[in-house]
Amino acid sequence: MSAVATKETDTAQETGAVRSATAGRSRPWSLSKTAVNGALVLVTVYTLLPLGWLLTAAAKNTPDLLGGNGLTPSNVHLVQNLHDLATQDGGIYFRWYLNSLLYAGLGALLCALVCVCAGYAFEVYRFRGKEKLFGLVLLGVLVPTTALALPMYLLASEIGVVDTFWAVFIPSLVFPFGVYLSRVFCAGYIPGEVLEAARMDGAKELRIFWSIGLRMVMPGFVTVFLFQFTAIWNNFFLPLVMLSNTKLFPVSLGLYVWNSQTHGNPEFYPLVVTGSLLAVVPLVVAFVALQRHWKAGLTAGSVK
């Protein structure tokens, strides 16, 4: 009996030791989980704080902004700020807004089409020097766009398009990373068997691309469109170099000009802040309206 009791006591002690060891190991995990969640909360607050400030500051007048009351919910002057924005300099802000929509919307649409066509050609067809040519495209990805601003200005000056709509619009059609991304999407979305079946049915290459290839790679098309739309909408340096006519300015450059005048004319502060809030709207609308397509592109291949 004593041996049995001793054995049961040893077993109970071992069980208690295992439980205490397990509890000791679980505590750091719970602490690390809390630390990770806390860090994520801080990052979220840090990310959303500028947007929250922009939402509240857009409804403030000049004394509130200069007094540091941008985050206070009182003293709402949003309607007056919108009225001032629409009437300043003959309503030129909305001219800038329309220019940005043309630059970004039409430019990103045509650029995405060009990129998908190029990516489709690189993936589907075989021709001499294909990989070397694609290597040049990848080399173009490594070149920053700001380094190309001065050469593009000299080229635009030679052909006489400086200070015109085309000086900003034509360079936006070139997007080497979009060509690379389109080739990746074509490789994952377009089976070669489908193209061969279409050729056997007598379809021409252009018809195959337009009716089959482009439809299959539509998530890639939307992804390239969103990348380029965001880049053109936020583009600042190229319009600064190319344009001197204020009627051709995009929103980014126009707000910069107004912001440079705030030191001598503080009444421009509400105009700049309210204009910045309106400038975010197209980006949000584009991502929300097209989220079904680019989400499909992000999850493609996850179950293969």
Contacts in CASP RR format, 6 or more apart in sequence:
PFRMAT RR
TARGET T0000
AUTHOR 0000-0000-0000
METHOD contacts of the structure
MODEL  1
MSAVATKETDTAQETGAVRSATAGRSRPWSLSKTAVNGALVLVTVYTLLP
LGWLLTAAAKNTPDLLGGNGLTPSNVHLVQNLHDLATQDGGIYFRWYLNS
LLYAGLGALLCALVCVCAGYAFEVYRFRGKEKLFGLVLLGVLVPTTALAL
PMYLLASEIGVVDTFWAVFIPSLVFPFGVYLSRVFCAGYIPGEVLEAARM
DGAKELRIFWSIGLRMVMPGFVTVFLFQFTAIWNNFFLPLVMLSNTKLFP
VSLGLYVWNSQTHGNPEFYPLVVTGSLLAVVPLVVAFVALQRHWKAGLTA
GSVK
51 280 0 8 1.000
52 71 0 8 1.000
53 70 0 8 1.000
53 71 0 8 1.000
54 273 0 8 1.000
54 276 0 8 1.000
54 277 0 8 1.000
54 280 0 8 1.000
55 277 0 8 1.000
56 70 0 8 1.000
56 71 0 8 1.000
56 72 0 8 1.000
56 73 0 8 1.000
57 65 0 8 1.000
57 70 0 8 1.000
57 71 0 8 1.000
57 273 0 8 1.000
58 78 0 8 1.000
58 81 0 8 1.000
58 270 0 8 1.000
58 273 0 8 1.000
58 274 0 8 1.000
58 275 0 8 1.000
58 276 0 8 1.000
58 277 0 8 1.000
59 75 0 8 1.000
59 76 0 8 1.000
59 77 0 8 1.000
59 78 0 8 1.000
59 81 0 8 1.000
60 69 0 8 1.000
60 70 0 8 1.000
60 75 0 8 1.000
60 77 0 8 1.000
60 81 0 8 1.000
60 270 0 8 1.000
60 273 0 8 1.000
61 75 0 8 1.000
61 77 0 8 1.000
61 80 0 8 1.000
61 81 0 8 1.000
61 270 0 8 1.000
62 266 0 8 1.000
62 267 0 8 1.000
62 269 0 8 1.000
62 270 0 8 1.000
64 70 0 8 1.000
64 72 0 8 1.000
64 75 0 8 1.000
64 77 0 8 1.000
65 269 0 8 1.000
65 270 0 8 1.000
65 273 0 8 1.000
66 266 0 8 1.000
66 269 0 8 1.000
69 75 0 8 1.000
77 270 0 8 1.000
78 274 0 8 1.000
81 270 0 8 1.000
81 271 0 8 1.000
81 273 0 8 1.000
81 274 0 8 1.000
82 274 0 8 1.000
84 270 0 8 1.000
84 271 0 8 1.000
84 274 0 8 1.000
85 91 0 8 1.000
85 93 0 8 1.000
85 271 0 8 1.000
85 274 0 8 1.000
85 275 0 8 1.000
85 278 0 8 1.000
86 93 0 8 1.000
86 94 0 8 1.000
88 271 0 8 1.000
92 246 0 8 1.000
92 247 0 8 1.000
93 251 0 8 1.000
93 254 0 8 1.000
93 271 0 8 1.000
93 275 0 8 1.000
95 247 0 8 1.000
96 249 0 8 1.000
96 250 0 8 1.000
96 251 0 8 1.000
96 253 0 8 1.000
96 254 0 8 1.000
96 255 0 8 1.000
97 251 0 8 1.000
97 278 0 8 1.000
97 279 0 8 1.000
99 165 0 8 1.000
99 248 0 8 1.000
99 249 0 8 1.000
99 250 0 8 1.000
99 251 0 8 1.000
100 233 0 8 1.000
100 250 0 8 1.000
100 251 0 8 1.000
100 252 0 8 1.000
100 279 0 8 1.000
100 282 0 8 1.000
101 282 0 8 1.000
102 165 0 8 1.000
102 169 0 8 1.000
103 168 0 8 1.000
103 169 0 8 1.000
103 172 0 8 1.000
103 232 0 8 1.000
103 233 0 8 1.000
103 235 0 8 1.000
103 250 0 8 1.000
104 172 0 8 1.000
104 229 0 8 1.000
104 232 0 8 1.000
104 233 0 8 1.000
104 250 0 8 1.000
104 282 0 8 1.000
105 229 0 8 1.000
105 232 0 8 1.000
106 169 0 8 1.000
107 169 0 8 1.000
107 172 0 8 1.000
107 173 0 8 1.000
107 228 0 8 1.000
107 232 0 8 1.000
108 172 0 8 1.000
108 225 0 8 1.000
108 226 0 8 1.000
108 228 0 8 1.000
108 229 0 8 1.000
108 232 0 8 1.000
109 225 0 8 1.000
110 173 0 8 1.000
111 172 0 8 1.000
111 173 0 8 1.000
111 174 0 8 1.000
111 175 0 8 1.000
111 178 0 8 1.000
111 224 0 8 1.000
111 225 0 8 1.000
111 228 0 8 1.000
112 178 0 8 1.000
112 221 0 8 1.000
112 222 0 8 1.000
112 224 0 8 1.000
112 225 0 8 1.000
112 228 0 8 1.000
113 221 0 8 1.000
114 173 0 8 1.000
114 175 0 8 1.000
115 175 0 8 1.000
115 178 0 8 1.000
115 179 0 8 1.000
115 181 0 8 1.000
115 182 0 8 1.000
115 224 0 8 1.000
116 182 0 8 1.000
116 185 0 8 1.000
116 186 0 8 1.000
116 214 0 8 1.000
116 217 0 8 1.000
116 220 0 8 1.000
116 221 0 8 1.000
116 224 0 8 1.000
117 209 0 8 1.000
118 137 0 8 1.000
118 179 0 8 1.000
118 182 0 8 1.000
118 183 0 8 1.000
119 179 0 8 1.000
119 182 0 8 1.000
119 183 0 8 1.000
119 186 0 8 1.000
120 182 0 8 1.000
120 183 0 8 1.000
120 186 0 8 1.000
120 190 0 8 1.000
120 209 0 8 1.000
120 213 0 8 1.000
120 214 0 8 1.000
120 217 0 8 1.000
122 130 0 8 1.000
122 133 0 8 1.000
122 134 0 8 1.000
122 179 0 8 1.000
122 183 0 8 1.000
122 186 0 8 1.000
123 183 0 8 1.000
123 186 0 8 1.000
123 187 0 8 1.000
123 190 0 8 1.000
124 186 0 8 1.000
124 190 0 8 1.000
124 192 0 8 1.000
124 195 0 8 1.000
134 183 0 8 1.000
137 176 0 8 1.000
137 179 0 8 1.000
137 180 0 8 1.000
138 176 0 8 1.000
138 180 0 8 1.000
140 176 0 8 1.000
141 176 0 8 1.000
141 177 0 8 1.000
141 180 0 8 1.000
145 237 0 8 1.000
145 238 0 8 1.000
146 237 0 8 1.000
148 171 0 8 1.000
149 237 0 8 1.000
149 238 0 8 1.000
149 241 0 8 1.000
150 241 0 8 1.000
152 171 0 8 1.000
152 238 0 8 1.000
152 241 0 8 1.000
152 242 0 8 1.000
153 162 0 8 1.000
153 241 0 8 1.000
153 242 0 8 1.000
156 162 0 8 1.000
156 167 0 8 1.000
156 242 0 8 1.000
161 167 0 8 1.000
161 170 0 8 1.000
162 242 0 8 1.000
163 242 0 8 1.000
163 243 0 8 1.000
163 244 0 8 1.000
163 245 0 8 1.000
163 248 0 8 1.000
164 248 0 8 1.000
165 248 0 8 1.000
167 242 0 8 1.000
167 243 0 8 1.000
168 235 0 8 1.000
168 238 0 8 1.000
168 239 0 8 1.000
168 242 0 8 1.000
168 243 0 8 1.000
168 248 0 8 1.000
168 250 0 8 1.000
171 238 0 8 1.000
172 228 0 8 1.000
172 232 0 8 1.000
172 235 0 8 1.000
175 224 0 8 1.000
175 227 0 8 1.000
175 228 0 8 1.000
175 231 0 8 1.000
177 227 0 8 1.000
178 224 0 8 1.000
178 227 0 8 1.000
178 228 0 8 1.000
181 220 0 8 1.000
181 223 0 8 1.000
181 224 0 8 1.000
181 227 0 8 1.000
182 217 0 8 1.000
182 220 0 8 1.000
182 221 0 8 1.000
182 224 0 8 1.000
185 217 0 8 1.000
185 219 0 8 1.000
185 220 0 8 1.000
185 223 0 8 1.000
185 297 0 8 1.000
186 213 0 8 1.000
186 217 0 8 1.000
188 300 0 8 1.000
188 301 0 8 1.000
189 216 0 8 1.000
189 217 0 8 1.000
189 219 0 8 1.000
189 220 0 8 1.000
189 300 0 8 1.000
190 212 0 8 1.000
190 213 0 8 1.000
190 216 0 8 1.000
190 217 0 8 1.000
194 212 0 8 1.000
194 216 0 8 1.000
195 208 0 8 1.000
195 212 0 8 1.000
195 213 0 8 1.000
198 207 0 8 1.000
198 208 0 8 1.000
198 212 0 8 1.000
199 208 0 8 1.000
203 211 0 8 1.000
203 212 0 8 1.000
214 221 0 8 1.000
218 293 0 8 1.000
219 293 0 8 1.000
219 294 0 8 1.000
219 296 0 8 1.000
219 297 0 8 1.000
219 300 0 8 1.000
220 293 0 8 1.000
220 294 0 8 1.000
220 297 0 8 1.000
222 290 0 8 1.000
222 293 0 8 1.000
222 294 0 8 1.000
223 293 0 8 1.000
223 294 0 8 1.000
223 297 0 8 1.000
225 290 0 8 1.000
226 286 0 8 1.000
226 287 0 8 1.000
226 290 0 8 1.000
226 294 0 8 1.000
229 283 0 8 1.000
229 286 0 8 1.000
230 283 0 8 1.000
230 286 0 8 1.000
233 250 0 8 1.000
233 251 0 8 1.000
233 252 0 8 1.000
233 279 0 8 1.000
233 282 0 8 1.000
233 283 0 8 1.000
234 252 0 8 1.000
235 250 0 8 1.000
235 252 0 8 1.000
236 252 0 8 1.000
236 253 0 8 1.000
236 256 0 8 1.000
239 248 0 8 1.000
239 249 0 8 1.000
239 250 0 8 1.000
239 252 0 8 1.000
239 253 0 8 1.000
240 253 0 8 1.000
240 256 0 8 1.000
243 249 0 8 1.000
243 253 0 8 1.000
246 254 0 8 1.000
246 257 0 8 1.000
249 257 0 8 1.000
251 275 0 8 1.000
251 279 0 8 1.000
252 279 0 8 1.000
255 272 0 8 1.000
255 275 0 8 1.000
255 276 0 8 1.000
255 279 0 8 1.000
258 268 0 8 1.000
258 271 0 8 1.000
258 272 0 8 1.000
259 268 0 8 1.000
259 272 0 8 1.000
261 268 0 8 1.000
262 268 0 8 1.000
262 269 0 8 1.000
262 272 0 8 1.000
287 294 0 8 1.000
END
